[in-house]
Amino acid sequence: MNIWYSFPLKEIKLLDKHERWRRVAKILGLSARARLRLEWIIYSVTGHSVQETCRRYGLPRKTFYKWFNQFDEDNIYSLKRLEDKSRAPKHVRQRDITACEEERIVVLRKAHLCYGKMKLARIYQNTYHEKISSWKIQYTIQKYQLYPNPVKVAKTNRKRHSAHKKKRITELKLSWYQKRAGTIICLDTIVLHLAGCKRYIFTAIDKFGKVAFARMYKNKSSYNGQDFLYRLHFLLNGKINRVGHDNGTEFEKYFRETCLALRIQQYHSRPRTPKDNPDNERFNQTLETEFLNQGNFHPDPEVFNTKLTDWLVEYNFHRPHQTLGYRTPLELTKVSPMYPSTTAS
């Protein structure tokens, strides 16, 4: 098929060569990037040097020549060569599992549905006197869905795929003027095994302002995490932009829903990386040393939280902080008074 059949004869005569290139590029459905490369070429062949073309479009010479050499003005279909090429590798790794191996693995797996891939690899070797890698067994199990409870596995996989992507604390890049009080609040949980009972202290500290808050609960459910966040939000007059914490369950479900409602961004620490939350780790140590180790623990949360609030008032209003040049957090940040009535249940 001749490409020029798409144009009326009189219109073809009126178009110059370069305009025809543009019209054909549009008919062929070239992308914006390919049409831009065509403009480089047109600008170059209309009396401008390569240096002028590269300076005008901000191109390296190597890039210009790469696409210029792809185009042949005598073959209008060469316009398609200006499209981006596929970057997929020409030779990809192929699975080297054979049909015979697959059939044997299926038979063994059906006979031992509860065995793991390592056990099946040993049974395979003992049965067929051949070694086989565990990944081949895992591949076959996944391919044919050979699970003791396939419904449960499918449900787990759906949850995994639909889970929200966590923003890591390492993704948070702050400029020098953003490193001020209120930029991010660091959260954590202390687990206590004292007086024959288990209790949880939720803790929070402003990374740069050092204002701190804490409260004890009987469990670390996300519902209690939500309650703690609301109290912290009230304490800081709603000035919470971001929170950083680990991957604990207390910071999921109701806590996450509250963050969305209050428009608070969540940032998670990397798994098994306490150095991602050093400010809160240091505050937890101070709380244990200066409060818990001084005989202030009580299993009743109401009694304990009253004592804890008194200590927090001392910590925020009167205790000099070395990191703040021996000033108190309240000299840098104005928050609501933390009296026992403020945090009562």
C-alpha positions in Angstrom: 0.0 0.0 0.0 1.3 3.4 -1.0 1.3 5.7 2.0 0.5 8.7 -0.1 -2.9 7.4 -0.9 -4.0 8.9 2.4 -3.5 12.4 1.0 -5.5 14.2 -1.7 -3.3 14.7 -4.8 -3.5 18.5 -4.7 -2.4 18.5 -1.1 0.6 16.4 -1.8 1.9 18.9 -4.3 1.5 21.7 -1.9 3.5 20.0 0.9 7.2 20.4 1.0 9.4 17.3 1.8 9.8 18.0 5.5 6.1 18.7 6.0 5.3 15.4 4.3 7.6 13.7 6.8 5.6 15.3 9.6 2.3 14.3 8.1 3.4 10.7 7.5 4.7 10.5 11.1 1.3 11.5 12.3 -0.5 8.9 10.1 1.9 6.1 11.3 1.0 7.0 14.8 4.6 7.8 16.0 5.0 8.7 19.6 5.9 12.2 20.8 9.5 11.2 21.4 9.8 9.8 17.9 8.3 13.0 16.3 10.7 15.1 18.4 13.6 13.1 16.9 12.2 13.8 13.5 12.4 17.6 14.3 16.1 17.2 15.2 16.7 15.7 11.8 14.6 18.3 9.9 16.4 21.2 11.7 19.7 19.6 10.8 19.0 19.1 7.1 17.6 22.6 6.7 21.0 24.3 6.7 22.0 23.9 10.4 25.2 22.2 11.5 25.2 19.3 13.9 26.7 21.5 16.6 23.9 24.1 16.2 21.2 21.3 16.3 22.7 19.7 19.5 22.9 23.1 21.2 19.3 24.0 20.3 17.9 20.7 21.6 20.4 20.1 24.4 21.7 16.8 22.8 25.0 15.0 23.0 26.4 14.5 19.5 26.4 10.7 20.0 22.6 10.7 20.6 21.9 12.9 17.6 24.0 10.6 15.2 22.4 7.5 16.7 18.9 8.6 15.5 20.1 10.5 12.4 21.7 7.3 11.0 18.4 5.4 11.6 16.5 7.6 9.1 16.5 7.2 5.3 14.7 10.0 3.5 14.2 7.8 0.4 12.3 5.3 2.5 9.4 7.0 4.3 8.8 3.9 6.5 12.2 4.4 8.1 10.3 7.0 10.3 9.3 4.0 12.4 13.0 3.5 13.3 12.8 6.7 15.3 10.8 4.9 18.0 12.4 3.7 21.2 13.8 0.2 20.8 12.8 -2.6 23.3 15.3 -2.8 26.1 14.4 -6.4 27.0 17.4 -8.8 26.8 17.7 -10.8 23.6 18.7 -13.9 25.5 16.8 -14.6 28.7 17.5 -17.4 31.2 15.3 -20.4 30.5 14.1 -22.8 33.2 16.0 -26.0 32.7 13.4 -28.2 34.4 12.4 -31.1 32.2 8.9 -32.6 31.7 10.1 -35.8 33.2 11.3 -34.0 36.4 8.1 -32.1 36.6 6.1 -35.3 36.4 8.1 -37.0 39.1 7.8 -34.0 41.4 4.1 -33.9 41.0 3.8 -37.6 41.9 6.0 -37.1 45.0 4.2 -34.0 46.1 0.8 -35.5 45.9 2.0 -38.4 48.0 3.5 -36.0 50.6 1.5 -32.8 50.5 2.8 -31.6 53.9 6.5 -32.1 53.1 8.6 -29.1 52.4 10.8 -28.7 49.3 14.0 -29.7 51.0 12.4 -33.0 52.2 11.0 -33.7 48.8 14.5 -33.1 47.2 15.9 -35.8 49.5 13.1 -38.2 48.7 13.5 -37.5 45.0 17.3 -38.3 45.2 16.6 -41.5 47.1 13.8 -42.6 44.7 15.3 -41.7 41.4 19.0 -41.6 42.3 19.4 -38.2 40.9 20.0 -34.8 42.6 17.5 -32.1 42.0 17.5 -28.5 43.2 14.9 -27.3 45.7 13.9 -24.4 43.5 12.7 -26.8 40.8 10.4 -28.4 43.4 9.2 -25.1 44.6 8.5 -24.0 41.0 6.5 -27.1 40.3 4.5 -26.8 43.5 3.6 -23.2 42.6 2.8 -24.0 39.0 0.4 -26.8 39.8 -0.8 -25.3 43.1 0.0 -28.5 45.0 -0.8 -27.2 48.5 -2.5 -28.9 51.5 -4.9 -26.0 51.6 -4.9 -24.1 48.3 -7.8 -21.9 49.3 -5.8 -20.5 52.3 -2.7 -20.1 50.1 -4.6 -18.2 47.5 -6.2 -15.9 50.1 -2.7 -15.2 51.6 -1.3 -14.4 48.2 -4.2 -12.0 47.5 -3.6 -10.2 50.8 0.1 -10.0 50.0 -0.5 -8.5 46.5 -3.2 -6.0 47.8 -1.2 -4.8 50.8 -0.3 -1.1 50.8 3.2 -0.2 49.9 5.0 1.1 52.9 7.1 4.2 52.7 10.4 3.7 54.3 12.1 6.3 56.5 15.1 6.2 54.2 12.8 7.7 51.5 12.3 10.8 53.6 14.8 13.5 52.4 14.7 16.7 54.4 16.4 19.9 53.5 18.2 21.9 56.1 15.2 24.3 56.6 12.8 21.4 57.1 14.8 20.0 60.1 12.8 21.8 62.7 10.3 21.0 65.5 7.2 19.2 64.3 8.6 17.9 61.0 8.3 14.2 62.1 7.3 12.5 65.3 9.0 9.2 66.1 7.0 6.4 67.7 7.8 3.1 69.4 6.5 0.6 72.0 8.2 -0.6 75.1 7.3 -4.1 76.3 7.4 -4.6 80.1 7.4 -7.9 82.0 7.1 -6.7 85.6 5.2 -7.7 88.7 4.0 -10.9 87.0 2.2 -9.0 84.2 2.8 -7.8 80.7 2.3 -4.1 79.8 3.0 -1.9 76.8 4.2 1.7 76.9 3.6 3.7 73.6 6.2 6.4 73.3 6.6 9.4 71.0 9.2 12.1 70.5 9.6 15.0 68.1 12.8 14.2 66.2 14.0 17.8 66.2 12.0 19.5 68.9 12.4 16.7 71.4 9.0 17.1 72.9 8.0 13.6 74.2 4.9 11.8 75.2 4.1 8.3 76.5 1.2 6.2 77.8 0.8 2.6 79.1 -1.8 0.1 77.8 -2.6 -3.5 78.6 -2.1 -4.6 75.0 -0.6 -3.2 71.8 -3.6 -3.4 69.6 -4.0 -1.0 66.7 -7.1 0.3 68.5 -4.8 1.5 71.4 -2.4 2.8 68.7 -5.3 4.9 67.4 -6.1 6.1 70.9 -2.4 7.1 71.5 -2.3 9.0 68.2 -5.4 11.0 69.0 -4.0 12.0 72.4 -0.7 13.0 70.7 -2.6 14.9 68.1 -4.4 16.9 70.8 -1.2 17.4 72.8 0.6 19.0 69.8 -2.5 21.1 68.7 -2.9 19.0 65.5 0.6 19.9 64.3 1.7 16.4 63.2 2.8 16.2 59.6 4.6 12.8 59.6 5.1 9.9 61.9 8.0 7.4 61.8 7.8 4.0 63.4 8.7 0.3 63.1 6.5 -2.4 61.4 4.6 -3.4 64.6 0.9 -4.4 64.4 0.0 -1.5 66.7 0.7 0.8 63.8 -1.7 -0.9 61.4 -5.4 -1.0 60.7 -7.1 1.6 63.1 -3.9 3.5 63.5 -3.4 3.7 59.7 -7.0 4.7 59.2 -6.5 7.5 61.7 -3.4 8.7 59.9 -5.4 8.9 56.7 -8.2 10.8 58.4 -5.8 13.3 60.0 -3.7 13.5 56.8 -0.6 12.3 58.6 2.1 10.6 56.5 3.5 7.3 57.8 7.1 6.3 57.4 8.3 2.8 58.4 11.7 1.7 59.6 13.4 -1.1 57.8 12.9 -4.6 59.3 15.4 -5.3 62.1 17.0 -1.9 61.8 16.6 0.0 65.1 19.1 2.6 63.8 16.3 4.0 61.6 14.6 5.3 64.8 17.5 6.4 67.0 15.7 9.3 68.7 12.9 7.2 70.1 15.3 4.4 71.1 17.2 7.0 73.1 14.0 8.4 74.7 13.0 4.8 75.7 16.3 4.4 77.4 15.9 7.6 79.3 12.3 6.7 80.3 13.5 3.3 81.7 16.5 4.9 83.5 15.0 8.0 85.0 11.4 6.8 85.6 10.9 3.0 85.6 14.1 2.1 87.4 13.2 4.6 90.1 10.4 2.3 91.4 7.5 4.1 89.5 6.0 1.0 87.9 2.4 0.1 88.7 0.4 -2.6 86.9 -2.8 -0.4 86.9 -2.5 1.8 83.8 -4.6 4.6 85.4 -2.2 4.8 88.4 0.9 4.4 86.2 -0.2 7.0 83.6 -0.8 9.6 86.3 2.8 9.2 87.6 4.1 9.0 84.0 2.4 12.3 83.1 4.1 14.1 86.1 7.4 12.8 84.8 6.7 13.9 81.3 5.9 17.4 82.5 9.4 17.4 84.2 11.0 16.0 81.1 9.5 18.6 78.7 9.3 21.7 80.8 12.2 21.6 83.2 14.8 18.9 82.2 17.8 20.5 80.2 18.6 18.5 77.0 22.2 18.3 75.8 21.1 18.0 72.1 19.2 21.3 72.5 22.1 23.2 74.0 20.9 22.4 77.6 17.5 24.1 76.9 14.1 22.4 77.5 11.9 21.2 74.6 9.2 23.8 75.6 11.7 26.6 74.9 11.6 25.5 71.3 8.1 24.1 70.9 4.8 25.4 72.4 2.4 22.6 73.2 -0.6 22.0 75.5 0.0 21.5 79.2 0.5 17.8 80.0 -1.4 17.5 83.3 -2.8 14.2 84.5 -6.3 15.3 83.5 -5.2 15.7 79.9 -4.3 12.0 79.5 -7.0 10.5 81.7 -8.9 7.6 80.2 
